[in-house]
């Protein structure tokens, strides 16, 4: 049975489509926003063109957000980033993302209309290749980050060891019981060392939620990125670590992807890359532990695996980075 509040938002989104002279396509309900921050709805135009409406949702009062996040950050970031792309690459010749059609009214806008990118038919394992993954990360790193800094009303994420550590400190009360004092002190020392190793690396554009769900490969084999609700700048290894740990691919495929990412890095460059990945994974594990504790208390069913991920990130070495 459909929740009343959810149906109310669907109806409001359909009214937006009607005002734009569009109609909802039958495949709309298959789409899900990863952060539950929006309703993505595929729409058809009278001229045969297809569009994607992102209708941004208010979070329920009891929603547990990431530490330091505000309810409207997701919509502000995504709309702000599309506006930036419209100013520097309106036709998306350089950056692989959908083109903007219309930005809704309001501050932040309640909705955003984009071109619809139909993906190639088939399972992700057959459609999304390692070449697609690395190409998209290269395109992210090529975007000039100075255009993101100082933008009015743009809650820029800082995905780097300093930013991770700042967030983790705000999680103290929620995760101390799970981690214990000894592991908490280990985490503090770890991030101090991570900052030392990665300090001075050039910041790059970071997607923030780089997973297969946010990659679209079209029928002609071109990869695109979607869902920029967590866009930011910082650690060049963040998106790789996010993709690597969330991927359900075969172990050997992931091992090859790791080798591709490290490439010919040796010496200090290899060590800095490892610290970049480890710090991102440690942050992710602690964020998961916070959410699990606030949601389930002592009965968090994922506490064991997330503690194991944290310990592996803290220790590094062959167990985390097999040769």
C-alpha positions in Angstrom: 0.0 0.0 0.0 1.4 3.4 -1.0 2.2 5.8 1.9 -0.1 8.9 1.8 2.8 11.4 2.0 4.6 9.6 -0.8 1.6 9.7 -3.0 1.1 13.4 -2.2 4.6 14.0 -3.6 4.0 11.9 -6.6 0.9 13.9 -7.4 2.8 17.2 -7.0 5.5 15.9 -9.3 2.9 14.9 -11.9 1.4 18.4 -11.7 4.9 19.8 -12.6 5.0 17.5 -15.6 1.6 18.7 -16.7 2.6 22.3 -16.4 5.6 21.5 -18.7 3.3 19.7 -21.2 4.9 16.4 -20.4 3.4 13.1 -19.4 4.8 10.4 -17.0 6.3 7.4 -18.8 5.3 4.0 -17.7 8.9 3.1 -16.5 9.1 6.0 -14.0 8.4 3.9 -10.8 11.4 1.7 -11.5 13.8 4.6 -10.6 14.9 5.3 -7.1 17.0 8.1 -5.6 19.9 6.7 -3.7 19.5 9.2 -0.9 15.7 9.2 -0.9 16.1 13.0 -1.5 14.2 13.1 -4.8 11.6 11.4 -7.0 13.2 10.7 -10.4 10.4 10.5 -13.0 10.9 9.7 -16.7 8.6 11.8 -18.9 7.7 11.8 -22.5 7.2 15.0 -24.6 4.8 15.4 -27.5 7.7 15.6 -29.9 8.9 12.1 -29.0 11.8 13.4 -26.8 12.3 11.9 -23.3 13.2 13.7 -20.1 14.0 13.1 -16.5 12.3 15.1 -13.8 14.0 15.2 -10.4 11.4 16.3 -7.9 13.2 17.0 -4.6 11.6 15.7 -1.4 11.5 17.1 2.1 13.1 14.6 4.6 10.8 13.3 7.4 11.6 14.7 10.8 13.1 11.4 12.0 15.5 10.9 9.1 19.1 10.2 10.1 21.3 12.3 7.9 25.1 12.1 7.6 26.9 14.1 10.3 26.7 17.8 9.5 24.3 17.5 6.6 21.2 19.7 6.2 18.0 18.5 4.6 18.2 20.8 1.5 22.0 20.2 0.9 21.3 17.5 -1.6 19.1 19.6 -3.9 21.3 22.7 -3.5 24.4 20.8 -4.5 22.9 19.1 -7.5 21.1 22.1 -8.9 24.2 24.3 -8.2 26.5 21.8 -10.1 24.2 21.7 -13.1 24.2 25.5 -13.2 28.0 25.4 -13.2 28.0 22.9 -16.0 25.6 25.1 -18.0 28.0 27.9 -17.7 31.2 26.1 -18.7 29.9 23.1 -20.8 26.3 23.6 -21.8 26.4 20.9 -24.5 28.3 18.5 -22.3 31.1 18.1 -24.8 33.7 17.7 -22.1 31.8 16.5 -19.0 29.6 13.3 -19.4 26.4 14.3 -17.7 22.8 14.9 -18.8 22.0 18.3 -20.3 19.8 20.7 -18.3 16.4 21.5 -19.8 14.7 23.6 -17.1 15.5 24.5 -13.5 12.4 25.0 -11.4 11.6 28.1 -9.3 12.5 28.6 -5.6 15.6 28.6 -3.5 16.5 25.9 -3.6 14.5 24.8 -6.6 11.9 22.1 -6.0 12.6 20.4 -9.2 15.0 20.0 -12.1 14.3 18.8 -15.6 17.1 17.0 -17.5 17.5 15.1 -20.7 16.8 11.4 -20.4 19.8 9.1 -21.1 18.5 5.6 -22.0 21.0 3.0 -20.9 22.1 0.0 -22.9 20.0 -3.1 -22.2 21.7 -5.8 -20.0 23.2 -6.4 -16.6 25.7 -3.9 -15.3 28.5 -6.6 -15.4 28.1 -6.6 -19.2 27.4 -2.9 -19.8 29.8 -1.1 -17.4 33.5 -1.9 -18.0 36.6 -0.9 -16.1 37.4 1.5 -19.0 34.1 3.3 -18.4 34.8 3.6 -14.7 38.3 5.0 -15.1 37.3 7.3 -17.9 34.6 8.9 -15.8 37.0 9.4 -12.9 39.5 11.0 -15.4 36.8 13.4 -16.6 35.9 14.3 -13.0 39.6 15.1 -12.2 39.8 17.3 -15.3 37.1 19.7 -14.1 38.5 23.0 -12.7 37.5 23.0 -9.1 38.1 26.7 -8.6 34.7 27.3 -10.3 33.0 25.5 -7.4 34.6 27.5 -4.6 32.6 30.5 -3.1 29.4 29.8 -5.1 26.5 31.4 -3.3 24.2 28.9 -1.5 26.3 26.0 -2.6 27.1 23.6 0.3 30.3 22.2 -1.2 31.4 18.8 0.2 35.0 18.4 1.2 35.9 14.8 0.6 39.5 14.6 1.9 41.1 13.3 5.1 40.7 16.6 6.9 37.0 16.7 6.0 36.5 13.0 7.0 38.2 13.7 10.4 36.0 16.8 11.0 32.9 14.8 10.4 34.1 11.8 12.5 34.7 14.1 15.5 31.0 15.1 15.4 30.1 11.4 15.5 31.9 10.8 18.8 28.8 10.3 21.0 27.1 7.9 18.6 30.1 5.7 17.8 32.2 5.7 21.0 30.1 2.9 22.5 30.7 0.8 19.3 34.3 1.6 18.8 35.6 1.8 22.4 38.2 4.2 23.6 41.2 2.3 22.3 39.9 2.0 18.7 38.7 5.6 18.8 42.3 6.8 19.7 43.6 4.6 16.9 41.2 6.3 14.5 42.5 9.8 15.6 46.1 8.8 15.1 45.2 7.2 11.7 43.7 10.4 10.4 46.6 12.5 11.6 48.9 10.3 9.6 46.5 10.3 6.6 46.5 14.1 6.5 50.3 14.1 6.7 50.6 11.7 3.7 48.0 13.4 1.6 48.5 17.0 2.4 49.5 19.0 -0.6 47.8 16.8 -3.2 45.8 18.8 -5.7 42.1 18.6 -5.0 39.9 17.2 -7.7 36.2 17.2 -8.4 34.6 14.3 -6.4 31.2 12.8 -7.3 30.7 11.7 -3.7 28.4 8.7 -4.5 30.3 7.0 -7.4 28.6 3.6 -7.8 27.3 1.6 -10.7 23.8 2.9 -9.9 25.0 6.4 -10.9 26.7 5.3 -14.2 24.7 5.2 -17.4 26.2 3.6 -20.5 24.2 4.4 -23.6 23.6 1.9 -26.5 26.6 3.4 -28.4 28.9 2.7 -25.5 29.3 6.2 -24.1 29.4 6.4 -20.2 27.7 9.2 -18.3 27.4 10.2 -14.7 24.2 11.1 -12.9 23.0 12.1 -9.4 25.2 14.9 -8.2 23.6 15.4 -4.8 27.0 14.8 -3.0 29.3 16.6 -5.4 32.4 18.2 -3.8 36.1 18.5 -4.1 39.0 16.7 -2.4 40.7 13.3 -2.3 41.3 12.0 -5.8 41.0 8.4 -4.5 37.6 9.0 -2.8 35.4 8.0 -5.8 37.5 5.0 -6.5 37.3 3.8 -2.9 33.5 4.4 -2.9 33.1 2.4 -6.1 35.5 -0.4 -5.1 33.9 -1.1 -1.8 30.3 -0.9 -3.0 30.9 -3.0 -6.1 29.5 -6.6 -6.0 31.7 -7.7 -8.9 33.9 -10.8 -8.8 37.0 -10.5 -6.5 39.4 -10.9 -9.5 37.6 -8.1 -11.4 38.0 -5.8 -8.4 41.6 -6.7 -8.0 42.3 -5.8 -11.7 40.5 -2.5 -11.2 42.7 -1.8 -8.2 45.8 -2.5 -10.2 44.6 -0.3 -13.0 43.9 2.5 -10.5 47.4 2.3 -9.0 48.9 2.0 -12.5 52.6 2.7 -12.5 52.5 4.5 -9.1 55.6 3.6 -7.1 57.2 4.9 -4.0 55.6 8.0 -2.4 52.9 8.2 -5.1 51.7 4.7 -4.4 51.8 5.3 -0.6 49.7 8.5 -0.9 47.2 6.7 -3.1 46.9 3.9 -0.5 46.3 6.5 2.2 43.7 8.2 0.1 41.8 5.0 -0.3 42.2 3.9 3.3 41.0 7.2 4.7 37.9 7.2 2.5 37.1 3.6 3.6 37.6 4.4 7.3 35.3 7.3 7.0 32.6 5.2 5.2 32.9 2.5 7.9 32.5 4.9 10.8 29.5 6.6 9.0 27.9 3.2 8.6 28.5 2.4 12.3 27.0 5.7 13.3 23.9 5.1 11.2 23.6 1.5 12.5 23.9 2.6 16.1 21.3 5.4 15.8 18.9 3.2 13.9 19.3 -0.2 15.7 21.3 0.5 18.9 23.2 -2.6 20.1 21.3 -4.8 17.6 22.9 -3.3 14.5 23.1 -6.4 12.1 25.9 -4.8 10.1 28.1 -3.8 13.0 30.5 -6.8 12.6 31.2 -6.3 8.9 31.6 -2.5 9.3 34.0 -2.9 12.2 36.0 -5.3 10.0 36.0 -2.8 7.2 37.2 -0.1 9.6 40.0 -2.3 11.0 41.1 -3.3 7.5 41.3 0.4 6.5 43.2 1.3 9.6 45.8 -1.5 9.1 46.1 -1.4 5.3 48.7 -3.7 3.9 48.3 -6.9 1.8 45.0 -7.8 3.3 43.4 -4.6 1.9 45.6 -4.2 -1.2 46.4 -7.7 -2.5 49.0 -7.7 -5.2 
